[in-house]
Amino acid sequence: MNKHMIVMIAGSTGAGKTTIINKVIEKLGKDSIDRFASCTTRPMRNGEVDGKDYYFLSEDEFYQKIQTHQIVEAKRVYGNLYGTYLPAIHDTLSHTKIAIKDFDVDGYRNAKERINLYRKKQGKEPLPIITILVDIPDNELIERVKSRNDNTNVAEREKELIKDRIIKNKNRYRYNYHITNENLDKSVNQICEIIKSEFYKQTGQSLTTTQENERITG
């Protein structure tokens, strides 16, 4: 039986995926779950660490890793390439039980289909992959986009949100779980319980929260 698992948190920009993942990791602890980084061709920004924030590659390196099945899905965003990097998953699972990452509402599907396909080519056993759609109402998404201080083009982002809505409605039943992020703490607790339940179902092992571990060791 597997001892590891992958969790994909899918949703539109502004749905709260990054904040939720950070809080889930804090609640369950990095011995249980940790984020794996994407790879990208964009330049490294001040304060970023290669292999932690992203794996920074040249375009030639990026395409070479696609050809060798190390990048399982890719997308060009504002001129730069971003991709799901299989070695990042393996590196993360070398020190934790569950690898987690955020995805847009379209990219998760290709990644889910190809991760185990490419692992098989490498002689590795398949991993359980759990997908969770995090959603909020469109009007709230738009307000969040407007308030983001990241030079986002609001008109372009609104178009993307409309496209996301069509994709989400089409793929709604392909996700294992769907939650509406109207209350952050409630959403984090929901996702932690989903992860704990699925991990036990898939591996036969139990996960405890950081607080539960502190009570046990205290």
Secondary structure, 3 states (H helix, E strand, C coil): CCCCEEEEEECCCCCCHHHHHHHHHHHHCCCCEEECCEEECCCCCCCCCECCCEEECCHHHHHHHHHCCCEEEEEEECCEEEEEEHHHHHHHHCCCCEEEEEECCCHHHHHHHHHHHHHHHCCCCCCCEEEEEEECCHHHHHHHHHHCCCCCCHHHHHHHHHHHHHHHHHHHHHCCEEEECCCHHHHHHHHHHHHHHHHHHHHCCCCCCHHHHHHHHC
